[in-house]
Amino acid sequence: MSKDLEKILGRLEQLLPGPPPPTDWKASIAFRWRKAARSGGWLQPVRHVHRMRLSDLQGIGPQIAKVEQNTRQFLDGRPANNVLLTGARGTGKSSIVKGLLNKYSGKGLRLIEVEKSDLTDLPYIVDAVAPRPERFLVFCDDLSFHGAEEGYIALKVALDGSISTTSENLLIYATSNRRHLMPEYMAENLETKYVGDEIHPGETVEEKISLSERFGLWVSFYPFDQDEYLKIVEHWLGCFGVSEKKKLLEAREEALQWSLQRGSRSGRVAYQFARDWAGRHAKKN
C-alpha cells in the first residue's frame, strides 16, 4: 500500500509546477512580477527596456521636476513619498517613470512592473527586495478599479493601513486617468450632507477618495494646446532626422489634421504622427 502511495505522490510531484527560478538581479534594470502557483510569484527580468529619456518629454517640465525630486530623495535614503500621476491620456505619465529609470539606473534605481490583478502579491514583492541594496519602484500603469476588488484592498493596505509596512528600499508609483482611481457617479452626490455652510461627502465618495489620498505625492497632467502639440511634433521629427525648416513647415498642417482625426493633441499622438511622417518622407537606406 505504501509503495502505491509513493508512486501516486511521485506522479503528483511531476504534474505540479516546480519552484520559481531565482531572480537574476544583474540581467536587467527592470522586472515584471509573474504569478507562480505555489510560492506567490517571481521577478522576471525585462530583456528590452524602453529607452525613454526625460529630455524627450516636452511641455511637462513642472511635473518632471516634482517626480524627479522625490525620486532623488528616495535614492539618497531621505524620506520620499509614493506617487500617483493622474490626468489626460498620452501626456507622459508613464514615460516619466521610464525616463527616471534610464537616468538613475546607474545609481541603483530599479523598476518592478505589477499588473493590477497581481497587487495582492505585494507582500511577496516586499520580502523579495528587502535584503537588496538597490532602490525599487513598484510601477502600476493605467491603474483603475471598479469596486472593492482584491487588488484595491491590497494596495490600500500596502500604502498605509497595515501593522506591517513596505521596506525602506521600495516605493509605489502609479499612473491613472482617474484622480480617485475609481469611476464616479452622479447618484453619489446625493449622499452629500450640508451642515450649516459645510459640505460633508457621503460614505461612497469618502471610500473612493481614501485610496488616492494614501499616495503622498499627487502629480496632475493636462491636455496640450495647439502650440505645445506642434512643439512636441517638431521635437520628435528632429529625433527622426527631420530638421529642415521647409520640411517642418510642411509637416505642421498634416500634424494638425492627424490630431483632429485622433481627437487628441497628446504627446503620444505627436510621437505617432512624427514616426509616420518621417517614415513616409525619409530616404531609403
N, C-alpha and C positions, 0 to 999 in steps of 0.2 A: 504493500500500500504506500509506503514511504517513497519507494522508487518511482511509482506512478506520479505521486505528488511532486517529486523533484523534477520529473520530465515536464509536467504541466507548468510549473514555475519557471523552468528554463525557457519554454516556448513563450510564456508571457513576457519575460525579460527581453526576448528578441523582438517582440511586437511593440513594446513600449519605446518611446523616443529616448535616446541617450541624453546625458547631461549636456548643457550648452557649452560651446567652446569657450576657452578663456579669452578675455579681451586682449587684443594686440594693441596696446596703447601707442606704439610707435608707428602703426600703419597709417594713421590719418590724424587730422586735427578736428575732424567731425565724426560723429557716430549716430546711429539710429538704434532706438530701443526695439528689439524684436521679441515677440512672445515665445516662451518656452513652456511646454506642458507641465513639467514637474518642478521647475525652480524659479518661476516668475518670469524670467526672460534673460536676454543677454544683449550686450552692446556690439553692434556690427559696424566696423569701420566704413566710412564713406570713401570710396576709391577716387571719385572725381568730384572734388569740392568746387562749388561755384566761386569763381574768382572775381566777385564784385568788389569794386573799390569805393570808398567813401567819396573820393573826388569825382566819381561819375554821377553822384546823386545831386541834382540841381534843384534849387527852389525850396529846399527843406533844411537850410543851414541851422536855424534855431533848434529844430528837433534833433538833428545830428549832435549838436553841441550838448544837449541835455543828456542824451543816452550815452554819449561817449564819456562825459564827465563821470557819470555813475559807474560806467564800466572800468574806468581808470581807478576810481576809488576801490572797487572790488579787487582789481589786480594788485593794488598796493597794500591789500589787507586792511583797508579802512572800512568803516561802515558804509553799506550801499543797499539800495532797495531793489525788490522785484519790480519789473517794469511791464506796464500794459500800454501798447501802442495801438491807438484806435483812430478811425476816421475813414476818409474817402478811399475807395479801392484804387490800386495801382499808383499810389503816391510815394512808395518807397519804404513802407513799414518793415517788411521782411528783409528788404535789401540793406537797410541799416545794420541789421543783425549780422548778415553775411559779410558786409564790409568791415564791421568791427572784428569779426573772427579773422579775416585775412590780414588786418592791420596789426592785431595784437597776439596772433598765434605764437609769434616768437617770444612773447613774454609769458607764455603758459596758458593762454586762453584756449578753451576747448568748447565745442558745441555738441549737445545731445538733442536730437530731434525726436519728439514724442508725439504720437498721434493722440487725438482726444480720447479715443476708446481705451488707450493704454495708460491713462493718467492714474488709474488705480494701482499701477505698479511703481508709483513714485517712491515708496519706502525702499523697494529693491534698488532703485537707481541711487538713492542717497547712500545706502550701505555700500554699493559698488564703488562709488567715487570718494567716499570719506577718507580713505587712507592715502589717496593720491596727492602729489604735490601740485598738480595743475589746478586751475580755476575753471569751473564748468558753468556754462549757461544751458539750462534746460529750455529748449525752444519749442513753443506750441504755436504753429502758424494757423491763421484764419480760424481762431477759436470762437465757438458759439455753442450754446446749449438751448434745449427746448423745454427743459424742466429740471427737476432734481435728479439728474442722471448720476450714475456711479462716479463718472469722471468729474462731474461738477462737485460732488461732495468730497472726493479725494483731493481735488485741487484746493478747495476751500480749507480743508483741514491742514494741508501741507503749507499753505501760505501763512495761516495764523489761526490756530484753534485746536491744536492737539498738545498733549503733555510732552510729546517728543517734538523735535524741530529738525529742519534741514541742516546739513553740515555747513561749516563755515566757508567751504570752497565751492558752494553751489548757489546760484540764483535762478529764478524763473523769469524768462522773457516771453511774453505772449503778444500776438497781434490779432486784431479783430476789427470787423467793420461796425460792430455794435459796441457802444460805450459801456453798457452794462452786461454784455456777453449773452443776453437773452432777449427774445422778442418782447416788445411792449405793446399792450393793447389798450384801446380807448376805455374799455369797461373797467380797467384797473384804476382809472382816475376817479371812478365813482366811490371808491373806498376812502378817498381823501377826506379828512375831517378838518373843520375850521374851528379853532378855539380862540375867540377874540380875533386878533389880527394875525394869528399864527396859523400856518398850514402844516398839518401832520399827515404824511403819506400813509396809505394803508399797508397792511402786513405783506401783501403780494409785492408791492413796489419795494418795500424795505428788504425783502428777501432777495430780490433781483439786484439791488444795489450792494448787498452785503459781500458778494464775491469780488466785484470790481474794486471796491474800496480797500480790499486787503492787499492790493498792489500798492506799494509805497510811492511809485512814480507813475503818473499818467502823462502820456505824450500824445497830443492830438494832431491830426493831419487833415488838410483841407484841399478841395479841388483847385487845380491850377487855372489861372486866367489865360487868355489867348497869348499874351506876350511871354508868360512863363512857359507855356507849352511849346511855343516856337523856339525858345531858347534851348529847351531840352532836346528838341529835334535837331537843332544845329550842333549841339554838343555830340550827340550820338552819330550824326553824319560825319563829323570830324574824326570820331573814333574809327569809323569805317573807311577813312581815307578820302572823304569828300570835303575839300577845303576851299575850292574856288568860289569866289563871291557870286559869279554868274550862276553856277550850279545850285548854290544855296538859295538864291532868289527864285530859281525855277522850282525848287522843292517846296518852298513856303506854301504856295497855293494848293499843291497836292496834299501837303500835310494838313491843311485846314479841312479839305474835303474828306480826308481819311478820318479825322476826328469826328466830323459830322456823321459819317457812316457808322462809326462805332459808338456814337452818343457819349463820348467822353474825351476830355483833354488830359488824361492822366499821363504820368511818366511812363507807364507800361505801354500805352498806346503810342507815345512818341518813339519809344525804342523799337516797337514793332514796325512802325512806318519807316524809320531810318534803315532798318535791316532790309525791308522790301525795296525801298528806293535805291539804296546803294547796290543791292544785288542786281537790280534791273539796269543800272547805268554803269556799273563797273566794267572795266575791260577784262576780257578773258585772260587767264594766266597762260 
